[in-house]
Amino acid sequence: MSLRKIVYKLTDYRSIALFNFTVLVYISFFGTSDPFRYERSEFGSTNPINQLIYSLLFLSSFILLLVNRENVFNFIKKEKYLTIFIFYCLLSAVWADYPMISLRRSFQLLTVYQVILTSLLLIEFHKQLNVIKVIITLYTVVTAFAIMFIPDAIDPLFNSPRGLTLQKNAFGQVFIIIFILYLLLNQFNQSKSDKIVSWTGIGVSALFIVLSLSTTALITLLYIISLIFVFKVDVVFKDIKIGRSFSNILLITIVIFAIILSLNSDFLELVVSQYFGKDLTFTGRTEKWTNMMKTISNHFWFGVGYDSFWDVPGNLNAFYEIGNSAHNGFLEMFNELGLVGFILMLFVFSSHFYRAGKIKKDINIIFLISILLLNLTESALFRQRGGMSFAIIWILLFNSFEYLRAKNFNTIIFEKKGHI
């Protein structure tokens, strides 16, 4: 009897896919460690519970991929770039300075990719949205409770909320992602109660971003609102047939302005110093970037291996010179994957901007731009786990499914079931 028939007889594979997706979304936001434990772990240390959960998710999702291998291979051939990038991260363990650490962390990234891919292939889309809605709402409620009643939920350095995260910047990042997810949910909501939940979530997450006192998160929030306005222009000017041209000009202007503000601006210096108590170097970030460029030059073509530079036994010199982060997701990817990996990543995002534009999915474009803007001064691109990693891979795969569905790629179960 074939593996497909055995799995069909012994299990309900759609239920397994839904269970895996639920667990992944939950641990992406809540994690697997106890909250409010801020002691620094040993370099390269592991969390046994985390390893167990990701191993089980990998095995079960891998079986589901084998069961649906024809559809999976058809999709991968069409999707291309993200899949190649994920496997390049895994391959980088071969030349990594710390191969086992790189392999373990790239394995977790591959697991996130597998679970999301199987969920899109096998689960009705509204069920995925319900899972996301329930978990981010639970996370928001628990965070609100913690901020009000638990002293450790306040960052002692800035007297601002950090919720269940390590510090205020991470708190701001999480709620940027939650804010955008609520925006996306709001587009698919049909019932009045769902609309109430999503609009309340949008408001609360925006409030948390402001309260976080995270400059990067606040600026990203303002640009998200600006981008929403830009795409509304298409509707306003649709009748005179200049909507897309006008909005494209506005979009390009806003993105350029965002990059300039994020990197260097006297105006931002005034605002930040007045309201957030920071200087133009973003608490030493520009100096970190200079040091990172020197580090990158030592392994320019292929990098040091995926996620094997920070929190490893041999990075004490880098830790003392730079800190525990470059505060720039692009530099960190360049450092870990070299020029080759960096170019692959650029192909991933450029192809998905193209696809989102072709199918006119404005929220997907806003999602992608927001992630990139956030990573100009923070390091959250394609980490092996966490809310940002889940959101990046989910929106990229979801964007591909929508694009291929619009192109009548009928060999995917997702298309046959017609649940979008």
C-alpha positions in Angstrom: 0.0 0.0 0.0 1.4 3.4 -0.9 2.3 6.0 1.6 -0.6 8.2 0.3 -3.2 5.5 1.0 -1.8 4.7 4.4 -1.9 8.3 5.5 -5.4 8.7 4.1 -6.6 5.7 6.0 -5.0 6.4 9.3 -5.3 10.2 9.6 -7.3 13.2 8.5 -4.4 15.1 6.9 -6.3 18.4 6.7 -6.8 18.3 10.5 -3.1 17.6 10.9 -2.3 20.6 8.6 -4.7 22.8 10.6 -3.2 21.6 13.9 0.4 22.3 12.7 -0.6 25.7 11.5 -2.3 26.6 14.8 0.8 25.4 16.8 3.1 27.4 14.5 1.2 30.6 14.8 0.9 30.2 18.6 4.6 29.6 19.2 5.6 32.3 16.7 4.0 34.9 18.9 4.0 33.4 22.4 7.2 31.4 22.0 8.1 28.3 24.0 9.8 29.8 27.0 8.3 31.2 30.1 7.4 34.9 29.8 9.3 37.6 31.7 12.6 35.7 31.8 15.3 38.1 30.6 18.5 36.4 31.6 20.9 36.0 28.7 21.3 32.4 27.7 24.7 30.8 26.9 26.1 31.2 23.4 24.6 28.6 21.1 22.3 27.2 23.8 19.2 25.3 22.8 15.6 25.1 24.2 14.6 21.4 24.4 10.9 22.2 24.2 11.5 24.4 21.2 13.6 21.7 19.5 10.9 19.0 20.2 8.1 21.1 18.8 9.9 22.1 15.6 11.0 18.5 15.0 7.4 17.2 15.3 6.2 20.0 13.1 8.8 19.3 10.5 8.1 15.5 10.4 4.3 15.8 10.2 4.4 18.6 7.6 7.0 16.7 5.6 4.7 13.7 5.5 1.9 15.9 4.3 4.2 17.3 1.6 5.0 13.8 0.4 1.3 12.8 0.3 0.7 15.9 -1.9 4.0 15.8 -3.7 2.6 16.4 -7.1 0.8 19.6 -6.1 3.8 20.6 -4.0 6.3 20.2 -6.9 4.0 22.0 -9.3 3.7 24.9 -6.9 7.4 25.1 -6.2 8.3 25.1 -9.9 6.0 28.1 -10.3 6.9 29.9 -7.1 10.7 29.4 -7.4 12.5 32.2 -5.6 11.4 31.8 -2.0 11.9 28.1 -2.1 15.4 28.5 -3.6 16.2 31.1 -0.9 15.1 28.8 2.0 17.2 25.9 0.7 20.2 28.2 0.2 19.9 29.1 3.9 19.9 25.4 4.7 22.9 24.8 2.4 24.9 27.6 4.0 25.5 25.3 7.0 28.0 23.5 4.8 30.5 26.4 4.9 29.2 28.1 8.1 31.7 28.9 10.9 29.4 27.0 13.2 27.7 24.4 11.0 25.5 22.7 13.6 24.1 26.0 14.9 23.4 27.1 11.3 21.9 23.8 10.4 19.6 23.8 13.4 18.4 27.3 12.9 17.9 27.0 9.1 16.0 23.7 9.8 13.6 25.8 11.9 13.2 28.2 9.1 12.5 25.3 6.7 9.9 24.0 9.1 8.1 27.3 9.2 8.1 27.2 5.4 6.8 23.7 5.2 4.0 24.2 7.7 2.7 27.3 6.0 3.0 25.7 2.5 0.9 22.6 3.7 -1.6 24.9 5.3 -2.2 26.8 2.1 -2.4 23.6 0.1 -4.8 21.7 2.4 -6.7 24.1 4.7 -9.7 26.3 3.7 -8.4 29.9 3.7 -11.0 31.2 6.1 -9.8 28.6 8.7 -6.3 30.0 8.5 -7.6 33.5 9.0 -9.6 32.3 12.0 -6.5 30.8 13.5 -4.5 34.0 13.0 -7.4 36.1 14.3 -7.8 34.0 17.5 -4.1 33.9 18.4 -3.2 37.5 17.7 -6.3 38.6 19.6 -5.3 36.3 22.5 -1.8 37.7 22.4 -3.1 41.3 22.4 -5.4 40.6 25.4 -2.7 38.9 27.3 -0.3 41.7 26.6 -2.8 44.3 27.7 -3.3 42.4 30.9 0.4 42.1 31.5 1.1 45.8 30.9 -1.6 46.8 33.4 -0.8 44.3 36.2 2.7 42.8 35.8 5.7 45.1 36.5 8.1 43.1 34.4 6.0 43.9 31.3 7.4 47.5 31.5 10.8 48.1 30.0 12.8 49.5 33.0 15.2 51.4 30.8 12.5 53.5 29.1 9.5 53.0 31.4 7.5 52.0 28.3 5.6 48.7 27.6 7.6 45.7 26.4 4.8 43.2 27.0 5.9 39.6 26.6 9.0 40.5 24.6 12.5 41.3 25.7 12.5 45.1 25.2 10.4 47.9 23.7 11.8 47.6 20.1 10.8 44.0 19.9 7.4 44.9 21.4 6.9 47.6 18.7 7.9 45.1 15.9 5.4 42.5 17.1 2.6 44.9 17.1 3.5 46.3 13.7 3.0 42.8 12.4 -0.2 42.4 14.4 -1.5 45.7 13.1 -1.0 44.6 9.5 -2.5 41.2 10.1 -5.6 42.9 11.5 -5.7 45.1 8.4 -5.6 42.0 6.2 -8.2 40.2 8.3 -10.5 43.2 7.9 -10.5 42.8 4.2 -11.8 39.3 4.4 -14.2 39.8 7.3 -17.9 39.4 6.5 -19.8 39.3 9.7 -20.3 42.3 11.9 -18.6 40.7 14.9 -15.5 39.9 12.9 -15.4 43.6 11.8 -15.6 44.7 15.4 -12.8 42.4 16.4 -10.5 43.5 13.5 -11.1 47.2 14.0 -10.6 47.0 17.8 -7.4 45.0 17.1 -6.2 47.7 14.6 -6.8 50.4 17.2 -5.2 48.6 20.2 -2.2 47.5 18.2 -1.7 51.1 16.9 -1.9 52.4 20.5 0.7 49.8 21.7 3.0 50.9 18.9 2.8 54.5 20.0 3.2 53.6 23.7 6.2 51.4 22.9 8.4 54.6 22.3 10.1 52.6 19.5 11.1 55.1 16.9 11.3 52.5 14.1 7.9 51.0 14.8 6.3 54.4 15.1 7.8 55.6 11.7 6.7 52.3 10.1 3.1 52.8 11.4 3.0 56.3 9.9 4.2 54.9 6.6 1.6 52.1 6.6 -1.1 54.7 7.1 0.5 56.8 4.3 0.5 53.8 2.0 -3.1 53.0 2.7 -3.9 56.6 1.7 -1.8 56.2 -1.5 -3.8 53.2 -2.6 -7.1 54.9 -1.8 -6.1 57.4 -4.5 -6.6 54.7 -7.1 -10.3 54.6 -6.3 -10.7 58.4 -6.2 -9.0 58.9 -9.5 -10.3 55.8 -11.2 -12.9 57.6 -13.4 -10.3 60.0 -14.9 -7.9 57.1 -15.5 -4.9 58.5 -13.7 -5.3 56.7 -10.4 -2.6 54.1 -10.8 -0.1 56.5 -12.3 -0.7 59.1 -9.6 -0.5 56.5 -6.8 2.7 55.0 -8.2 4.3 58.4 -8.1 3.1 58.9 -4.5 4.3 55.4 -3.6 7.8 55.9 -4.9 8.0 59.3 -3.2 6.9 57.9 0.1 9.4 54.9 -0.1 12.3 57.2 -1.0 11.3 59.6 1.8 11.1 56.7 4.2 14.5 55.4 3.4 16.0 58.9 3.8 14.3 59.4 7.1 15.3 56.0 8.4 19.0 56.5 7.6 19.6 60.2 8.1 17.4 63.3 8.6 17.7 66.5 10.5 13.9 66.5 10.9 13.9 63.1 12.4 16.8 64.1 14.7 14.6 66.9 16.0 11.5 64.7 16.5 13.5 61.8 18.0 15.5 63.9 20.4 12.5 65.9 21.5 10.1 63.0 22.1 12.2 59.8 22.3 15.5 60.9 23.8 17.6 59.5 21.0 20.2 61.0 18.7 20.7 60.9 15.0 22.9 57.8 15.2 19.9 55.8 16.4 21.7 54.9 19.6 24.9 54.0 17.8 23.3 52.2 14.9 25.3 53.9 12.2 28.5 53.0 13.9 27.3 49.4 14.1 26.6 49.4 10.3 30.1 50.6 9.6 31.6 47.8 11.7 29.2 45.3 10.0 30.5 46.3 6.6 34.0 45.6 7.7 32.9 42.2 9.0 31.1 41.4 5.7 34.2 42.1 3.7 35.8 39.1 5.4 33.3 36.7 3.8 31.8 38.7 1.0 30.6 36.1 -1.4 28.9 33.4 0.7 28.7 34.8 4.3 29.3 33.0 7.6 26.3 30.8 7.3 22.6 31.3 8.1 22.1 32.7 11.6 25.5 31.6 12.8 27.1 34.9 13.6 25.1 36.2 16.6 24.7 34.1 19.8 27.5 31.7 18.9 30.6 30.7 21.0 33.1 32.6 18.9 31.4 35.9 18.4 32.6 37.6 21.6 34.7 40.1 19.7 31.8 41.0 17.5 29.5 41.2 20.5 31.8 43.7 22.2 32.4 45.8 19.0 28.9 45.7 17.6 26.5 44.3 20.2 24.0 41.5 19.8 22.5 42.9 16.6 23.4 45.0 13.5 20.0 46.8 13.7 19.7 46.3 10.0 18.1 43.2 8.5 19.7 43.6 5.1 23.2 43.9 6.5 22.6 40.8 8.7 21.4 38.8 5.7 24.4 40.0 3.7 26.7 39.0 6.6 25.2 35.5 7.0 24.5 34.6 3.3 27.0 36.8 1.4 26.4 38.5 -1.9 24.8 35.3 -3.4 22.2 35.0 -0.7 21.5 38.7 -0.6 20.8 38.7 -4.4 18.5 35.7 -3.9 16.6 37.6 -1.2 16.3 40.6 -3.6 14.8 38.3 -6.2 12.3 37.0 -3.6 11.0 40.4 -2.8 11.1 41.9 -6.3 9.2 38.9 -7.7 6.5 39.2 -5.1 6.1 42.9 -5.5 5.6 42.2 -9.2 3.0 39.5 -8.4 1.1 41.6 -5.9 1.0 44.4 -8.4 -0.3 42.2 -11.2 -3.2 40.9 -9.1 -3.8 44.4 -7.6 -3.5 43.2 -3.9 -2.7 46.5 -2.2 -2.6 45.0 1.3 0.1 42.5 0.1 2.2 45.4 -1.2 1.7 47.4 2.0 2.7 44.3 4.0 6.0 43.8 2.0 6.9 47.5 2.1 6.3 47.7 5.8 8.5 44.6 6.5 11.4 46.1 4.4 11.0 49.6 6.1 11.1 48.0 9.5 14.3 46.2 8.7 16.2 49.4 7.8 16.9 50.0 11.5 16.0 46.6 13.0 17.1 43.0 12.3 14.1 40.8 11.7 14.4 39.5 8.2 14.0 35.7 7.9 14.9 34.8 11.4 14.3 31.1 12.2 11.2 31.8 14.3 9.0 34.5 15.7 6.0 36.5 14.6 8.0 38.4 12.0 9.3 35.2 10.3 5.8 33.7 10.3 4.4 36.8 8.8 7.1 37.2 6.1 6.8 33.6 4.9 3.0 33.4 5.1 2.5 36.6 3.1 5.0 35.6 0.5 3.5 32.2 0.0 -0.1 33.5 0.2 0.8 36.1 -2.4 2.2 33.4 -4.7 -1.0 31.3 -4.3 -3.2 34.3 -5.1 -1.0 35.1 -8.2 -1.0 31.6 -9.5 -4.7 31.2 -8.8 -5.3 34.4 -10.9 -3.1 32.8 -13.6 -5.4 29.7 -13.6 -2.8 27.4 -12.2 -5.4 24.7 -11.7 -3.2 21.8 -10.4 -3.2 23.2 -6.9 -5.7 21.9 -4.4 -6.0 25.5 -3.1 -7.4 26.5 -6.5 -9.7 23.5 -6.9 -11.4 24.1 -3.6 -11.9 27.8 -4.5 -12.0 29.1 -0.9 -10.7 32.6 -1.5 
